[in-house]
Amino acid sequence: MNPSFKFIISCVAHTAACLLLFSAASTHALPTDREQSLHIEADKQEIDLKQGVVVYSGDAKFVQGSLEIHASKITIRRDKDQSVESVIAEGSPAKYQQQPEAGKPVIHAEAAKLNYNVKSEYLVMDGNVSIEQNGAVTKSGHADYDMKSQNAKFSGDGKTSGRVETVIPAKTEKKE
């Protein structure tokens, strides 16, 4: 694989880890994830070097350590300097999972569309957003996360109830 595409793909994997910041739990991925090889599978890969776009489509999947993203289509855009500008995962739904720390439960997230702007460090999730870890679930129609300010906003989709729903399971006391 061309070294510039390896760089792009490693940035995509790193970017996807930012979904962890939606969780009320830890905001770090397993330290070994970035050290792992990245495996990408799709039915098709299209590269437009002139436009700086790489599109993986048809049951696209990439895995790096505990990080997994499954989507119908994953699009990576680069700017004129060949730096990653944005990563977009689309599906019915696009799914993400990653273990934040050793011994911690896996975080699962899904939405119809995940769009991460690398330069502004801004993540947008649209369409049937669901984020789950250890039984706690937040669902909404739309979610915005500004990683620089660490501010998240969830809103309904305006179609159904238009509301945000969060369920936090009751803690059970351990019997000795």
PyMOL commands that set and color helices and strands:
alter all, ss='L'
color gray80, all
select helices_A, chain A and resi 3-22+33-35
alter helices_A, ss='H'
color red, helices_A
select strands_A, chain A and resi 39-41+44-48+53-64+67-78+84-98+107-117+122-133+136-146+151-155+165-167
alter strands_A, ss='S'
color yellow, strands_A
deselect
rebuild
show_as cartoon
